[in-house]
Each structure stands twice: as C-alpha cells, then as structure tokens.
Amino acid sequence: MNWLYLLALVVSIGGMVVLDLRFRLFFAVAPLRAAVVLVVGVAFFLAWDAVGIGAGIFFRGAPELLIGVELAPELPLEELFFLTLLCYLTMNLVTGLPRIVGAVRTRREVAR
C-alpha cells in the first residue's frame, strides 16, 4: 500500500484551510454555507464518477499509487479527498480572485 498520494491530498487540503483562514475566503466567512457548497460539490462529482464508472469510462487507476480502500467498485478512497480538494480550491479561487484583481488594479492606479 502506498500512502504518498493520499498524504499529498491531505497536505494540499490543509494548505487550502490555511489560505482560507488566513485570507478569510470560504469557511472563515460563512462556515455553514461553505460546508453545504462543499458537500454538494463533492456529491455532484461523486455522482459524475459513478456515471463514468458505470459507463466504463472511469477506472480505479494505478494500484501502486493507492492504499487499496475502495468506497465502491473502481472508486478509491483517494478520489473522495481529491474531489474535496478540487471543490475547496475552486471556492477559494472564486472568493479570492476578485480580491487579487482589485488589489492589482489599485496598485496600477496608484502607480500612475
């Protein structure tokens, strides 16, 4: 069993938490709303995966990179963590990018 991929996903999710709390992006602003959005997003992508697996499009992946725990046939545990990271990253970007763009515009205006 190889834990490196799962560990990388957990560390990356931890990084999203740090960014979220530091810059008050997602959970730090509205925890209940953020939890609902995250759960709905992950559920959507799990359903998407189920359809892909049922159609024979998606497969489990390289077994040497996975710990071997499956949530369902062809659906490794790591997929749940990956989808959580994907959704959390997206929400941090959606809430953080307008701030970055605004800061860049302000700096450009001050520099003129």
N, C-alpha and C positions, 0 to 999 in steps of 0.2 A: 504494500500500500504506500502511496506517495501523498504526503500531506502538503507539499510545497504550493501547489495550485490553490488549494483551499486556504492555506495560510496567506498567500498573496491577496486573495479576495478579501479575507478578514482584515488584513492590514489596510487595504485600499478603502474599505468601508469605514474603518477607523479614521483614515485621512479625511473622508467626506464629513464625518462627525466633527472633527477638529475644525475644518473650514466653516462648517455650518455654525458652530458655536462661536467661533472667533469673529465671523463677519455677520452673524445673526441673519442667516439666509432662509432656512426652511423650518426645521423643527424648533429652532430657537425663537422664532416669531410666533408660530401658531402650531403647537405640538399636536393637538387633536386633528386639525385639518391636514397637517403634514402626514400623520400616521394613516389617515384614510386614503390620501392620494397615493402614498407609497404602497399600501396593501392592494388598492385597486389596480395600480400599475403592474405590480408583481403578479397578481391574479390574472390580469389580461395576458401577460406574456407566458405564464404557465399554461393558460388555455391555448394560446398560439402554439406553444411547444407540443401540447397534446394533439392538436390537429396535425401538425407536421409529423409527429411520430406515427400517428395513425395512418397517415398517407404514405409513410415510408420515406419521407424526405429527410427527417432528422434522426440521427443516431447518437448513441451514448458518447462516442469519442474514444480517444486513445486510453485504454485501461491503465497503462503505466503512469499516467498523469493524474488519475482519480483514486480516491480512497476505497472505492468499491461499494459504497452505500447508494442504493437507488430508491428514490421516492416512488417511482413507478417504473415499469419496463422501459428501458432506454432513457430514463430521466435521472441523472445522477444528482446527488445532494449538492454538488458544487454549482449546478445550474440555478438553484434557489438563491445562493449567495451572489452569483453573477448577475441575476436579474435584479436583485436588491441593489447592488452596486450601480447597475445601469440606470435604474429609476432614480436613485438618490443623486447620482451625478447629474442627471438631466434636470432635476428640480433645483439643485444648487446652481447650475448654469442659468436656468430660466430666471431665477431670482437674483443672481449675481451679475450677469452680463449687463443689464441696464445700468447698474451702478458703475461698472467699469467704463462703459461707453460715456456716461455722464461725466465721470472724472476726467477722461481723456479730452472731452470737449471743453470742459472748464479750463484745463491746463493749456489747451491751444488758444483759447480766448484770452487768458491772462498773458500768454507769451506774445500776443500781437501788440 
